[in-house]
Each structure stands twice: as C-alpha cells, then as structure tokens.
Amino acid sequence: MAGEVTVDALPYIDQGYDDAGVRESALAMVEEECRRYRPTKNYLDHLPPLNANAFETELMASEFERIQNRQPMETLSMKRYELPPPPSGKLSEVSAWQESIENSMAQLEHQWVRAMNLELMLDYGIESWKAYLEVIAALQAKTLTQLQESKKQIQDINWQRKQAQTHAGEKLKSLEANWVLLVSKNYEIEQKCAELEDQLQKALMKIESLKARKSTTLTNGDT
C-alpha cells in the first residue's frame, strides 16, 4: 500500500544498540532526514478550520479587548459597602436622607444574609464537605482503576510484542543457520568443482602430451 512503512527492527532480539556510536549515528540520520524533509501540503487540510472563539463569552471578549488595548483593569468598587450621609448641600432634603436610609437597610440585609449563610455552613457545611470528598474519592478510585487497566493493556501489548519478536528471532536464527550451512556447502562444492576442473585440465594436458609423443614416435619409425 502507498505510504506503508515496513518496520524491520526487533528491539527484543536485535543486539548492538548500546555499542559506542550507534545512538549518535541514529540521531545524525534523523537530523539529516529532518533537514531534507520538505512537506508538500498542509497535513491539517482534512480538519475543519479552528474556531478560537467557540467558548468565548462576552465578558471574556471584552476582557481580551482590554488586554489587547493595554488598558488598566477597573478596580473593585467598594461604594456599595459604604454608608455615606447626604451631601452637605442636601442635608435638608428628605429624599436624600431616604436614599441614605435605603442604602443602610440594604447593607444591613446583606450582612444578615451573610450571617445566615455562616449559620447554615456551620449546620450543613461538614456534611456537604463529606459528600464532596466522597465524590472525589469515588472519582479517584475510578481513575486508579482505569490507570491499572491501561497499565495492564500496555504490559499485555509489550508481552505480545516480545513473544512475537522472540518467535521471529528464533525463526531468523534458524534461517540464518540454514543459510550459513548452504553457503558453506556451496563453497565446498565450488572448491571440489575447481579441483576437478584442475585435475581434468591436467589429464587433458597429459593426454595431449602422450598423443604428441606417440605421433612423434610413429613419425620417426616411418622414417
């Protein structure tokens, strides 16, 4: 298939990874490939465009705009917690005093609500906190269980890889031993063939020599 990569390394079987210079050589090859690699297209083209404002609220947008414009943050207004009297020019106006009284009543109501919340916290805060801790403990237990399952899956995968590589390594060693044996036999056969060819050449030369001598003898006899 196009783009398919065949991995021919067996980390559980191969040797020599710790030899001097092996790591440096591998890193040099990676750096060389990174220098030569030039992407021909954007590998994120199949994904929709990123919407960076998907979770942005109006408050966040205004705050980001303030930060971008380098404007200072508005200070927290404490005016609602103050109990100012009417201005000096309106001390004789009933409406000004009525506004101050309403403000003081709102402040008093706010303090009463805070006191009531504190009493409720004293009565129910402990139980609420216990319930919250129980939820956290349950989430922690569930997360730990998922973590143990993930570790077990990783161990199973590594064990399967080791078993497969060990089996492949034994097969490779057997094939390598057979290859060495066959190469050795071929070498021996080539040596024997070379010896036989040499003996044949010597025999042919000896026959030719005998024929020449016999021819010479017959020629001399006829003379």
N, C-alpha and C positions, 0 to 999 in steps of 0.2 A: 504494500500500500504506500501511497505517496506520503512522505513525511514520517514514515515509520522508522524508528531507531532500534537497531538490534544491539542489546547490551550483552557483550561477551565477557564481562568480568564476573568472577566468582569470589567475592570477598572472604567467604569462609574457607575457600580452598586455595586461592592464589597466594603465593609467597612473594616476599621481596618488597612489600610496601614500606617496611621500616629501614630498608637499606639507605645508605648515605646518598643523597642527591635525588632520590625518587620523588619526594614531596616537592622539592624545588623545581624539578623538571615538569611535574604535572601543573604546578602553578604557572610556570612560564608558558606552557601550552595554552592554558586557559586565558592568560593575558593576551597572547598572540591572537587567539580566536576572537576575543573581545575587540581588539584593535581592527581586525579585518571585517567584523560583522557590521553590516550596514542594512538596517531594516528597510524593506521596500514599501511597506504600508503600515498604517496605524493598526496595531493589534487590538485596539478597543473599538474599531469601527462597528462591530456587531452589537455593541451595547448602546442603549439609548443615551442621549446627552444628559449630563449630570445637572440636576436641579438643586443648586446650592441653597435656594430659599424655600425649600419644601416645608421645613419645620420652623420657619422664621415667623415670629409673631410681630404685631405692630409695635409693641414695646421694644422688642429686640431690634427691629428695623430702625426705629428712632434712635436707639442707643448706639447702634453701629454707625449711623449717620453722624451722631455727635462725636464719636471717637474719630471718624474719618476727617471731620472738620476741625479736630483738635480743640473742641470746646470743653470748658470745665464742667464737671458734674454738678448738678444742683444740690446744694446742701439740704440736709433734712430739716424741714420746717418744724419748729417747736412751738409755733404760735398757738396751736390748739390746746397745748398744755398750760398756757399762761392764763392768768386771771387779772387782766388789766382793768383799772377803773375807767369810766368815761373820760374822753379828752377834757382838758381844762376848759375849753370853750363850750362844752356841752354838759357841764355839771348840773345845770338847772333843767335839763331836758329829761322828761320821764322815759322817753323811748330809748335814750342812751343807757340809762340805768336798767331798763328792762332787758336790753341786749346783753349787758354785763351779767345780769342775774341768770338769764338763759344759758349763757356760756358757763357760769359756775355750776348750774344744775347739770349740764352735760358732762362737765368734768367730774362731778360727784357721782353721776350714774356710771361713768366709765370706771371710776375707782371701785364702785360697788360690784360691778361685773368682774373686775379683776380679783377682788376678794372672794367672790362666789366661785370663780374658776379655781382659785387656790384651795378652797374648801373641797371642791369636787375632786381635785387632784389628790388631796390627802385621803379622801374616802375611796376613790376608784383607781388612782394612778398606779398603785402597786399591782393590782390585778391586771390592769391594761398592759403594764410593762411585762408582767409574766406571760400574758398571751402573746405579746410581740416576740419575746425571747423564745417561746415555744415554736412560733412560726420560723424564726431564724434557725433554731436547732433542727427543725424538720428540713428546711432548705439545705442546711449544711450536710445533714445525713444523706439527702438525695444526691447532692453534688459529689460527696465522697463515694457513694455507690457508683455513680456514673464514671468517676475517675478510676475506680478499681476495675470497672468493666472495660474502660478504654485501655488501661494498662494490660489487662488480660488479653484483649484483642491484639495489642501490639506484640505481646510475648508470643501469642499463637502464630501471628504472621511471621515473626522472626524465626520461630521454631520451624514453620513450614519452609521458609526460605533456606534455613540451614539444612533441613532434611533433603530438600530438592537439590541444593548445591553439593551436599555430600554424596548423594547418589550420582549426580552428574560428574563429580570429581572422580569417583571410583570407575565410572564408565570411561572417562577420559584417560585415566591411568591405564586401564586395560587396553584401550585402543592404542595408546602410545606405546605400550609394551609390545603389542602385536606389530605396530609399525616398525619399531626398532628391530624386532625379530625378522620381519620380512625384508627390511633394508639390509640386515646382516646376511640373510640368505642370498639376496640378490648380489651383494658384494662377493660372497663366496662363489656363487655361480659365475659371475663375471671373471673372477680370478681363474677358476677352472677352465672357462672358455678361452681365456688368454693363454693359459698353459697349453691347452690342447691345440690352439692355433699355432703356438710357437713350435710344439712338437710336430704338427703337421707340416709347417714350413721347413723344419729341419729334415723331416722324412722326404719331402718333395725335393729338397736340395740334394739329399743323399741319393735319391733315385736318379735325378738328373746327372749327378756326378758319375754314378755307375753306368748310366746309358752312354755318357760321353766317353768314359774309359773303354767300355765294350766296343763302341764304334771305332775308337782309335785302334784297338787291338785287331779288330776284323780288317781294318784298312791296311794295317801293317802286314797281316798274314797274307792278304791277297797280293801284296807287293812282293 
